[in-house]
Amino acid sequence: MVEIPVAQIDKEDRDPASLHYPLPFPIRIVAGLIRRIRLRWLLLRHPRLKIGRKTGIWFGDVRFTTKWGEIQIGDECQLISGNLLGRLFIGNRVNVLGAIKLGGSGKYSVTIGDDTWIAPNVYICPSTHKCRERSRTIRQQGLQGGDIRIGSDCWIGVNVVISPGITIGDGAVIGANSVVTKDIPEYAIAVGAPARVIGYRE
Ligand SMILES: CC(C)(COP(=O)(O)OP(=O)(O)OC[C@H]1O[C@@H](n2cnc3c(N)ncnc32)[C@H](O)[C@@H]1OP(=O)(O)O)[C@@H](O)C(=O)NCCC(=O)NCCS
């Protein structure tokens, strides 16, 4: 296996533009200016949205909904694609590669610690439909939920679903295609549907 030097990974992580083919110098200046104007416009449209320093957003692929609550995003994050809904609190250096749904629906919140990776196609929503009763439609039964907390330095794999009310400890890894229905301890590696701990990071 080819080892990628850490310095190179860090550089690519920090600069959203580096994920594209490098642009010639004058075009890079114009592109930077356009990005800044789009960011200002975004913040004007969403007074409850806060975005930290050096956070890169792939405009067009990331959508924000703040009508149910605020969204706070820390410094040096990378938001590649997804639907982000308030109430959502994201720490520093968090990468969101893709989220079908990431965030709350008013009453409940989602909190993500520093340095966590969210892989493509994840579904992290702190509320869900009640469905146990036959005598009423699912629509009539309404919603239930609980805050979701994801620690620092976690890796949430591709296609993962996290149930409402779940806490994922610092440093935990959730394998691809897992459905997390119970709390996951710190530094655990959990896989499957429902997710089970198969080991711990050393
Ligand atoms: C969870 C993960 C990190 C485990 O990696 P690992 O520590 O190298 O584990 P292994 O590959 O040695 O697998 C250990 C066991 O777990 C099983 N396993 C691993 N990942 C699994 C998964 N996602 N779902 C179900 N079982 C899984 C393996 O089949 C193996 O089972 P066995 O012992 O019965 O043979 C990795 O499999 C994974 O899912 N990574 C996420 C990839 C991803 O989403 N990438 C997106 C890019 S950001």
The ligand as an ORCA input file, in Angstrom:
! r2SCAN-3c Opt
* xyz 0 1
  C     -15.216     -0.197     10.163
  C     -13.912     -0.279      9.398
  C     -13.068      0.977      9.670
  C     -13.210     -1.515      9.964
  O     -11.952     -1.609      9.417
  P     -10.892     -2.655     10.063
  O     -10.593     -2.282     11.471
  O      -9.757     -2.722      9.106
  O     -11.703     -4.006     10.154
  P     -11.572     -5.321      9.268
  O     -11.641     -4.979      7.821
  O     -10.354     -6.073      9.764
  O     -12.892     -6.128      9.657
  C     -13.100     -6.697     10.934
  C     -14.406     -7.465     10.870
  O     -15.496     -6.567     10.759
  C     -16.243     -6.798      9.572
  N     -16.569     -5.487      9.020
  C     -15.739     -4.487      8.707
  N     -16.407     -3.429      8.264
  C     -17.708     -3.780      8.268
  C     -18.885     -3.096      7.924
  N     -18.874     -1.839      7.486
  N     -20.068     -3.728      8.080
  C     -20.109     -5.001      8.538
  N     -19.001     -5.691      8.891
  C     -17.817     -5.086      8.753
  C     -15.282     -7.564      8.670
  O     -15.988     -8.353      7.751
  C     -14.523     -8.379      9.648
  O     -15.323     -9.464     10.055
  P     -14.659    -10.936     10.382
  O     -13.740    -10.699     11.542
  O     -15.840    -11.775     10.716
  O     -13.942    -11.309      9.140
  C     -14.106     -0.374      7.867
  O     -14.510     -1.681      7.497
  C     -15.155      0.605      7.337
  O     -16.357      0.321      7.253
  N     -14.684      1.804      6.987
  C     -15.530      2.877      6.505
  C     -15.259      3.122      5.016
  C     -15.988      4.331      4.547
  O     -17.114      4.573      4.865
  N     -15.307      5.144      3.768
  C     -15.850      6.400      3.327
  C     -14.751      7.371      3.071
  S     -14.776      8.753      4.172
*
